[in-house]
Amino acid sequence: SLMNAQEAELPSLFGSLLPVALPVVLIGSASIVEAFELATYLGVFSGVFMVLGNKLMAMTLATAAAVIVLMRQTSMSKEVMSSKLNHALETAGVIILITAAGGAFGAMIKLAGIGDAIAGLSTALGLSHILLGWMMAALMKTAQGSGTVSMITTTGMMASVIGDGSNLAYHPVYV
């Protein structure tokens, strides 16, 4: 493994820094082109900077660079690397799906006006927003079973309850 490798077996400094520096350089370049309005001077190349500097594109390219460096350093075949990447992407896909579902559910509850009803109820009962958030998360967890979805859904509902947080005696992040 790379953790126990001798110095000669490790990637070069360039290979080590490439996956980290590449998105910084690409996103930074696009930001500079946009901030200083260099599109008129760069012509077609400004579009290239903007596409490559898109955060998703930059991170995809950095991931590809990291995979290439790993394959070269470990002499891993494409089949083995594909198997390892498939396993990692399956796990990440489930996490992304659960997170997206929780966010969508929270948005639907917010649009349905449930947040306003909860805000009115908490005001009438004199409940602390922190306690209310905890109770809603516990109720959501009990109702549908996923802690992640209940957390994300409750966050969406509590955001509609507290608004911008200016009326709170504490920072909104605690809710």
C-alpha positions as CSV (number, residue, x, y, z in Angstrom):
1,S,0.0,0.0,0.0
2,L,1.1,3.6,-0.4
3,M,1.0,4.1,3.3
4,N,4.0,1.7,3.8
5,A,5.8,2.6,0.6
6,Q,9.4,3.7,0.4
7,E,10.0,7.2,-0.8
8,A,11.1,6.0,-4.2
9,E,7.7,4.3,-4.7
10,L,5.7,7.4,-3.8
11,P,4.3,9.7,-6.5
12,S,6.3,12.8,-7.5
13,L,5.6,16.2,-5.9
14,F,3.8,17.2,-9.1
15,G,1.7,14.0,-9.1
16,S,0.8,14.5,-5.4
17,L,-0.2,18.1,-5.7
18,L,-2.0,17.9,-9.1
19,P,-5.3,16.6,-7.7
20,V,-5.4,19.3,-5.1
21,A,-4.0,22.2,-7.1
22,L,-5.8,21.6,-10.4
23,P,-9.3,22.6,-9.2
24,V,-7.9,25.6,-7.3
25,V,-6.1,26.8,-10.5
26,L,-9.1,26.1,-12.8
27,I,-11.7,27.7,-10.5
28,G,-9.3,30.6,-9.7
29,S,-8.7,31.3,-13.4
30,A,-12.4,31.4,-14.2
31,S,-13.0,33.7,-11.3
32,I,-10.2,36.0,-12.5
33,V,-11.6,36.1,-16.1
34,E,-15.0,36.9,-14.7
35,A,-13.9,39.4,-12.1
36,F,-11.7,41.4,-14.3
37,E,-14.0,41.0,-17.3
38,L,-11.2,39.6,-19.5
39,A,-13.7,37.9,-21.9
40,T,-13.3,40.7,-24.4
41,Y,-9.5,40.2,-24.4
42,L,-9.4,36.4,-24.4
43,G,-12.2,35.9,-27.0
44,V,-12.9,32.2,-27.4
45,F,-10.5,31.2,-24.6
46,S,-12.7,32.9,-22.0
47,G,-15.3,30.3,-22.7
48,V,-12.7,27.6,-22.2
49,F,-11.7,29.1,-18.9
50,M,-15.3,29.4,-17.8
51,V,-16.1,25.7,-18.7
52,L,-13.0,24.3,-17.1
53,G,-13.4,26.6,-14.2
54,N,-16.9,25.4,-13.4
55,K,-16.6,23.8,-10.0
56,L,-18.1,20.5,-11.1
57,M,-15.8,20.3,-14.1
58,A,-12.8,21.3,-12.1
59,M,-13.5,18.6,-9.4
60,T,-14.2,16.0,-12.1
61,L,-10.8,16.7,-13.7
62,A,-9.1,16.6,-10.4
63,T,-10.7,13.3,-9.6
64,A,-9.5,11.9,-13.0
65,A,-6.0,13.2,-12.2
66,A,-6.1,11.5,-8.8
67,V,-7.2,8.2,-10.4
68,I,-4.5,8.3,-13.0
69,V,-1.8,9.0,-10.4
70,L,-3.1,6.2,-8.2
71,M,-3.2,3.8,-11.2
72,R,0.4,4.7,-12.2
73,Q,1.7,4.4,-8.6
74,T,0.1,1.1,-7.8
75,S,0.3,-0.5,-11.2
76,M,-3.3,-1.3,-10.9
77,S,-5.1,-2.7,-13.9
78,K,-8.1,-1.0,-15.3
79,E,-10.4,-3.8,-14.2
80,V,-9.2,-3.6,-10.6
81,M,-9.5,0.2,-10.6
82,S,-12.9,0.0,-12.1
83,S,-14.0,-2.4,-9.4
84,K,-12.8,-0.1,-6.7
85,L,-14.3,2.9,-8.2
86,N,-17.7,1.2,-8.7
87,H,-17.8,0.2,-5.1
88,A,-17.0,3.8,-4.0
89,L,-19.5,5.3,-6.4
90,E,-22.2,2.9,-5.3
91,T,-21.7,4.1,-1.7
92,A,-21.6,7.7,-2.6
93,G,-24.6,7.4,-4.9
94,V,-26.7,6.1,-2.0
95,I,-25.6,9.0,0.2
96,I,-26.3,11.6,-2.5
97,L,-29.8,10.0,-3.1
98,I,-30.7,10.0,0.5
99,T,-29.5,13.6,0.9
100,A,-31.4,14.8,-2.2
101,A,-34.6,13.0,-1.1
102,G,-34.4,14.6,2.3
103,G,-33.8,18.1,0.8
104,A,-36.7,17.6,-1.7
105,F,-39.0,16.4,1.1
106,G,-38.1,19.4,3.3
107,A,-38.7,21.8,0.4
108,M,-42.1,20.2,-0.3
109,I,-43.1,20.5,3.4
110,K,-41.9,24.2,3.3
111,L,-43.9,24.9,0.2
112,A,-47.0,23.3,1.7
113,G,-47.0,25.9,4.5
114,I,-46.3,23.4,7.2
115,G,-43.4,25.6,8.4
116,D,-45.7,28.5,9.0
117,A,-48.1,26.3,10.9
118,I,-45.3,24.9,13.0
119,A,-44.1,28.5,13.7
120,G,-47.5,29.5,14.8
121,L,-47.9,26.5,17.0
122,S,-44.5,27.0,18.6
123,T,-45.3,30.6,19.3
124,A,-48.6,29.7,20.9
125,L,-47.0,27.0,23.1
126,G,-44.0,29.1,23.9
127,L,-41.5,26.4,22.7
128,S,-37.9,27.1,22.2
129,H,-36.8,26.8,18.6
130,I,-34.0,24.5,19.7
131,L,-36.4,22.2,21.5
132,L,-38.8,22.4,18.6
133,G,-36.1,21.5,16.1
134,W,-35.1,18.5,18.2
135,M,-38.7,17.3,18.6
136,M,-39.3,17.6,14.9
137,A,-36.2,15.7,14.0
138,A,-37.1,13.0,16.5
139,L,-40.6,12.8,15.1
140,M,-39.3,12.6,11.5
141,K,-36.7,9.9,12.5
142,T,-39.5,7.9,14.2
143,A,-41.8,8.3,11.2
144,Q,-39.6,7.4,8.4
145,G,-36.4,5.8,9.9
146,S,-33.6,7.7,8.3
147,G,-31.6,10.0,10.5
148,T,-30.0,11.7,7.5
149,V,-33.4,12.4,5.9
150,S,-34.9,13.5,9.2
151,M,-32.0,15.9,9.8
152,I,-32.2,17.5,6.3
153,T,-36.0,17.6,6.3
154,T,-36.1,19.2,9.8
155,T,-33.4,21.7,8.6
156,G,-35.7,22.8,5.8
157,M,-38.7,23.1,8.0
158,M,-36.8,25.0,10.7
159,A,-35.4,27.4,8.1
160,S,-39.0,28.4,7.3
161,V,-39.8,28.7,11.0
162,I,-36.9,31.0,12.0
163,G,-36.6,33.0,8.8
164,D,-33.4,34.9,8.8
165,G,-32.9,34.4,12.5
166,S,-32.8,38.0,13.4
167,N,-35.5,37.5,16.0
168,L,-33.6,34.8,17.9
169,A,-31.6,35.4,21.0
170,Y,-28.9,33.1,19.8
171,H,-27.2,32.2,16.5
172,P,-29.5,30.4,14.0
173,V,-26.9,27.7,13.5
174,Y,-27.9,26.3,16.9
175,V,-31.4,25.6,15.6
